[in-house]
Amino acid sequence: MKVVLFCGGYGTRTRDGASELPKPMQQIGPRPLIWHVMRYYAHFGHTDFVLCLGHGAHHVKDYFLSYSETASNDFVLRGRDVQLLGRDISEWTITFVHTGSDSPIGERLRQVRPHVQGEEMFLANYADVLTDLPLDRMVERFRQSDAVAGLLAVAPQAAFHCVDVRDDGLVESITALQEMPLWENGGYFVLRPEIFDHLPPGGDLVMDACRSLAERRRLLAHRHRGFWQPADTVKERHALEAAYHAGNRPWMVWESACGEPVPAPGQRA
């Protein structure tokens, strides 16, 4: 299936004042976030990508135009000849489409409609969230449904406590937010072409299309309690960077010998 990646936002919350890179181009180890997301999809056999570009489009283009396989693959150097012992993107097809600097996600998707024409289903992603989700299970469950859109649902990440207060002010209970029966959008989507019938010009994928589909009972959620980590803020990106260098990389499902996700310490299975 084709994979549409939204990588044109400004990413102001991930900047530390030292870089103007768009959020998906922020580094995690030797590679940017978008590479980790694309490598994840490639692990499940999805290597045809459509990049919805906007702010900092030249950074994304230049990165792949001058891609160095030696940064993440072993190789043998004989004189000036390089013999690669592995490759990342040689089988990938990447379509670069400028979808505007200020376009909402839904409008970016509308603008790449010709590039997913004829697809029975296609995948979409914010390109700034990492997970060990068994993607094939999510896709197969969606395939067997009549839903127009499917999204990954994850438990709330905030460490807040919810307080149940009576009318007289006495507290009935205190519950950690993550223990509440609540789910949030995890940023991984499976879509059918009918999604475009629910996307108004300049609209949003979630608040316009998905909300409309939910009212029609045509939106499917795939709940996942394994590893899921966004990079919306500098703190979150630094946490991923630290985890990478510590060897704690559950999102890099392609690294495990058996191909199964490796849970992070403290993560719920």
N, C-alpha and C positions, 0 to 999 in steps of 0.2 A: 504493500500500500504506500501511497505517497504521504509524506509528512510535511505539514505546513507549520513553520516556526515563525512566531511573532517576535521580531528582534529589532524593532524600530523605535522603541520608547527612549526617553531621555535618561531614565535610571538615576534620577537626582538623589534618591535615598541611599544609593550604593557608592556614591562618590566620596572620596576622602580629601577632595581639594587638589589632588595631585594628578588627576586624569580626567579627560573628557570622553573616555570610551563609553559606548552604550553598554547597558547592564550585561547583556549576554557575552560581551567581550572581556569582562573582568576575569582575571586569572584564578584558576584553582589548580595548583601545581604548575606543570609546564604548559598547560592548555587552558583556553578560555571556557567559561560555562557552556557556551553553545556547543563546543566540541564534545563535552561530557554528555550533553543531552543527545546529540547526534550519534555518538558512539553507543549509547544505550539503545537507541532505536535500531541501529545496525546489528546489534547483538541478536535482536529478534527477527532479523531478516528484512527490515525496512530501510532501504538505502537510497530512496528517491526523494530528495528534499526540495521544498519550495520556501525560500527565505523572504519574509515580508520585511523589507528594509525601510528605514526612515532616518532618524537621527544617527549620525556617525556611520552611514552606509559604507563609506570608503574604507573604514576600519575593517568591516566584515569582508568586503571584497578583497582588499589587499592581503588579509590574513590567508585566505584560501588560494589566492593567485600565487602567493609565494610560500605555500605550505611546505614545511620541512618534516619529512617522515622520521628523520633521525631523532627528533625531540622526544618521541614516545615509543620508539622501536629500537631493538638491538640491531647492530650492524657490524660488518667487518670492513676495515679500511686497509686497502693495499695500495700504497703510494697515494695517488689521488682518486683511485677508483673506490666507490662505496658499494658494498654488497649488503642490501637490506635483508635482515632475517625475519622481518614482519612488516606489514603495511596496515595503515588505518583507512585511508579514503580512496584507494585505487578503484574500488568498485562502486563508489558513490556517484550519484548524479545530483548536482546542486543547481537549482534555478534561482537567480537573484532578481528580485522584483522590487523596485522602489514604490512604496505604497503611501508616501507622504510623511512629513515630519511630525504632524500633530494628529494623525488619524487614530480613532479608537480601534480597538481590536476587531470589532465587527466589520468596519469599513476596510481594514487591511485584508480581511478574509474575502470580502466581496471583490476586491481588486485582483485577487489571484484566482478567481473562479475559472477562467479559461484554462488554467494549469492543472486543475483537477477534473476537468471535463471528462465524462465517460467512466469515472471511477465509481465502483459500487459503494465503497466506503473509503474514507481517508482519515488520517490522524492529524491532530493539531496540538500545539504546545506553546506555553509562554516563553520557553527557552531560558528560564531562570530558576527552575526547580529541579532538584535531584531526588531520585527515589530508587528503591529496589523492587518496586511493583512488578509482579509477574505479568507483563503486558499481554502475553498471549492469552491468558485467562480472561482478562478484561475484554479483549477483542472478540474472543469466541462467544462470551456471554452476550455481548452486544449483537453479534452476527445472528444469534438465535432469537433475538427480540424483534419487535417492529418499531423500536425507538428510532427517532431521527437523530438524536444526539445522546452521547454518553459521556459522563465526566467522572474523574477520580474524586472520591470523597474521603477526606482525612479528618482525624480528630483535631479540634482546635489546639493550636500550639502555644497560645498565651498561658502564662503561669498565674492566672487570676483565680480568686476564690469567689464563688457565687453564694450569696447570702439570702436565705429564704426568711423574710421578715413578716411577722404577723401585723395586723392593724394596730395593735397596742405597742408595737416597737420591739417586742421580744423576738429573738432569733429562734426559728424552728430548726434550722440546720445550716451547715456550711459544707459546700461541695467544691472540690477542685474543678475548674472549667473542663479539663480533659476527661473528667469522669461523668460529665453531663451527656445526655443522649443527643448530642449536637454533632454536626459534620460540616466541614467547609470545603469549598471548591479547591481541589488540589492541582489544577492547571494542566491536566492531561485529558485530552478529548478524543473520542471516536465519533465521526460524523458521517451522515449520508448526504448526498447532494441536495436533498430536500431542505437542508438547513438554510439554503440561500433564499427560499421562499419566506423565511421568517426573519430575514435580516434587512431592516430598512436602511436606506442610504445614510451614512454617518452614524449608524447604530452600534450597539455593543453586543458582543457574542453572548454574554451571560445574562445581562439585565434585560435585553430585548428578546433575542432568539430563544435562549434556554428557559427564561421565565415563561414565555409564551408556550413553549413545548411542555413545560411542567403542568400548565393549566389544562393541556390536552392529554396528559398522561403519555407523552411521547418522549420523555427525558429519563434516561436510565443512569443510576449512580452505581459505581463500583467502589465499595468500601474497602479501605486498606489501612491496617494498623501497624504496618512495618515501618521501615525507614522512609521518611519524607522530610526534606529540608529545603525551604526557599532561600533565596539570596536577595531579599528585598532591601536589606539594610547593610551598612558597612559591618556591623557586628555579626550578622548572619554569614556574610561572605568570609569574614576572618575565621569564623568557626569552621566552615567547610575547608578553608585553606589549612588550618591547624590539624583537622582530622586527616586530610590527605597526607600531610607530612608525618603524621603519627602512624600511618599505615592503616587507619580506620576508614575504609572506603566502601561501605556497603552498597553504594549506588553503582560502583564499577563492577556490575554483574558479569562482565566479560572476562574478568580476571580470575574468577573462581574456577577450580579444576572441573567441577561437575556442572557448571553453568547455572547453579542456583544462587540466589542472593545470600550474602553473608550479613547477618544482623549486626547492627552496632550495639555496643554495650549499653544496657539500659533500655533498648528499644523493645516494644511489645511485638511478639510474633503474631 
